Amino acid sequence: MKYPLVTLVNDFTFSFLGFWFCLPVGLLLLLLIIWLRFLLSQDANILTAS
């Protein structure tokens, strides 16, 4: 099997691939933090109401 003339990962595409791999992980962490804050605020409202 011959290698392609342009490698898939070089100095130019490495940062691009890293960005697209880190973006979903960062978004998931952000959603998890927002969700946990929402749940904690709900628990605080329940505790103060009773």
C-alpha positions in Angstrom: 0.0 0.0 0.0 1.4 3.4 -1.0 1.3 6.2 1.4 -0.5 9.4 0.3 1.5 12.3 -0.9 0.2 14.5 1.8 0.1 13.0 5.3 -3.2 13.2 7.1 -1.7 14.8 10.2 1.0 17.4 9.7 1.7 20.7 11.4 -1.2 22.4 9.7 -3.9 19.8 10.3 -2.7 18.8 13.8 -4.2 21.9 15.5 -7.4 21.6 13.4 -7.9 18.0 14.4 -7.0 18.8 18.0 -9.6 21.5 18.0 -12.3 19.2 16.6 -11.5 16.5 19.2 -11.5 18.9 22.1 -14.6 20.9 21.1 -17.2 18.1 21.9 -15.4 17.2 25.2 -15.4 20.9 26.2 -19.1 21.2 25.3 -20.0 18.1 27.3 -18.1 19.4 30.3 -19.9 22.7 30.0 -23.3 21.1 29.8 -22.5 18.8 32.7 -21.5 21.8 34.9 -24.7 23.7 33.9 -26.8 20.6 34.7 -25.2 20.0 38.1 -25.7 23.7 39.0 -29.3 23.4 38.0 -29.8 20.3 40.1 -28.1 21.9 43.1 -30.3 25.0 42.8 -33.3 22.8 42.7 -32.2 21.0 45.9 -31.5 24.3 47.6 -35.1 25.5 46.7 -36.5 22.3 48.1 -34.5 22.7 51.4 -35.5 26.3 51.9 -39.2 25.7 51.0 -39.7 23.0 53.7 
